[in-house]
Amino acid sequence: MVKKQEKHIAPLVASLFLPGLGHILKGEIFGGVGIILVYSFSLLLCFLLIGFITTPIIWIWAAYDVYNKPAKN
């Protein structure tokens, strides 16, 4: 039997590489694509310097969210 904590490790690692990917692995397709779009827009905002603040916040929030949200069955 897989422990509850171990079920969240793969989506967490995927989300650390690309925010939103962990959500897609858990079955939340629209949520994952939405996070990827917001993260991509935030990367574009790095040209205006505000992206240097928003991008790490979105990256950390996506990893935290995918780790603490239960998987869809």
DRENROZA-560436 format. One record per atom (N, C-alpha, C): x, y, z; residue in three letters. Coordinates in steps of 0.05 Angstrom, whole numbers, plus 5000, padded with zeros to 4 digits. Layout:
BEGIN
XYZALA
...
//
This chain:
BEGIN
501749765000MET
500050005000MET
501850255000MET
501050444983VAL
502650694981VAL
501750885003VAL
503650995017LYS
502951195038LYS
501951445025LYS
500351595041LYS
499051835030LYS
501152035021LYS
503252065037GLN
505352255030GLN
506752185004GLN
507251925000GLU
508651844976GLU
507051894950GLU
504451904952LYS
502751954928LYS
503152244918LYS
504052424936HIS
504252704929HIS
507052774919HIS
508952594921ILE
511752664914ILE
512052704884ILE
511052524867ALA
511452554838ALA
510152804827ALA
507652874834PRO
506553124825PRO
508053374836PRO
509153354860LEU
510653574871LEU
513253614856LEU
514653404849VAL
517153424834VAL
516553534806VAL
514353444794ALA
513653534767ALA
512953834768ALA
511553914790SER
510854194793SER
513254374798SER
515354264809LEU
517754424813LEU
519254474787LEU
518954284768PHE
520154324741PHE
518454514725PHE
515854484725LEU
514054664710LEU
511454694727LEU
511054924738PRO
508554964753PRO
506154904737PRO
504354744748GLY
501954664734GLY
502054374724GLY
504454274720LEU
504753994710LEU
503853794731LEU
504353854756GLY
503553674778GLY
500453664780GLY
499153884775HIS
496253894775HIS
495153714752HIS
496453724729ILE
495553564706ILE
495953264713ILE
498153194726LEU
498552924734LEU
496452824754LEU
495453004770LYS
493352924790LYS
490652924777LYS
490353004752GLY
487752994739GLY
486353254737GLY
487553474746GLU
486353734745GLU
487453884720GLU
486353804697ILE
487453904671ILE
487154204669ILE
484754304673PHE
484254594670PHE
485854764690PHE
485954664715GLY
487554804735GLY
490554814728GLY
491554584718GLY
494354574710GLY
494954754686GLY
493254744666VAL
493654924643VAL
493455214651VAL
491655274669GLY
491355554678GLY
493855644693GLY
494955474709ILE
497455554724ILE
499755584704ILE
499855414684ILE
502055434664ILE
501755704649ILE
499255774642LEU
498856034627LEU
499556274645LEU
498756264670VAL
499356484688VAL
502356504693VAL
503656274696TYR
506556264700TYR
508056374675TYR
507056304652SER
508356404627SER
508056704624SER
505656804631PHE
505257094631PHE
507057234651PHE
507357104674SER
509157224695SER
511957234685SER
512857024670LEU
515557034659LEU
515857264639LEU
513757314624LEU
513857544606LEU
514057814621LEU
512857824645LEU
512958064661LEU
515758114672LEU
517557924670CYS
520357974679CYS
521658194663CYS
520658254639PHE
521758474624PHE
520958744637PHE
518758744652LEU
517858984666LEU
518758984695LEU
520358794703LEU
521458754730LEU
519558654750LEU
516958674747ILE
515058574766ILE
514958264765ILE
515758154743GLY
515757864740GLY
517757724759GLY
519857874767PHE
521757764785PHE
520557724813PHE
518357854819ILE
516957824844ILE
514757614841ILE
513157624819THR
510857454816THR
511557164808THR
513657134792THR
514456864783THR
515156674805THR
516856744824PRO
517456564846PRO
515056504864PRO
513256714867ILE
510856674884ILE
509056464871ILE
508656484845ILE
506956294831ILE
508256014831ILE
510855994828TRP
512255744828TRP
511955604855TRP
512355744877ILE
512155634904ILE
509255564910ILE
507355734903TRP
504555684908TRP
503655434893TRP
504455394868ALA
503555164853ALA
504654904866ALA
507154904875ALA
508254674888ALA
506854614914ALA
506354814930TYR
504854784955TYR
502054684950TYR
500754794931ASP
497954714925ASP
497754424916ASP
499554344898VAL
499354064888VAL
500053864910VAL
501753944928TYR
502453754950TYR
500253724970TYR
498753934975ASN
496653934996ASN
493853874986ASN
493553864960LYS
490853814949LYS
490453514945LYS
488253394954PRO
487853104949PRO
487553044920PRO
488352804912ALA
488152724884ALA
485252654876ALA
484552714851LYS
481952644841LYS
481952344835LYS
479652214841ASN
479451924835ASN
477951874810ASN
//
